[in-house]
């Protein structure tokens, strides 16, 4: 399973991105929180394509 698919599943489970960081140019770190359960997850993306897919995915959700 790609890291993007893992993020998408977390979004479907109610998690939302609260911050993302790419201070290390080869790794994108995405911080997620589920405000209903107070759960949190951190996902590191090593693939630029996965991070681009994630940004496009959440942008599409905001437009809906």
Helices and strands as residue ranges (DSSP letters): H 3-12, E 15-21, E 28-34, E 39-45, H 48-63
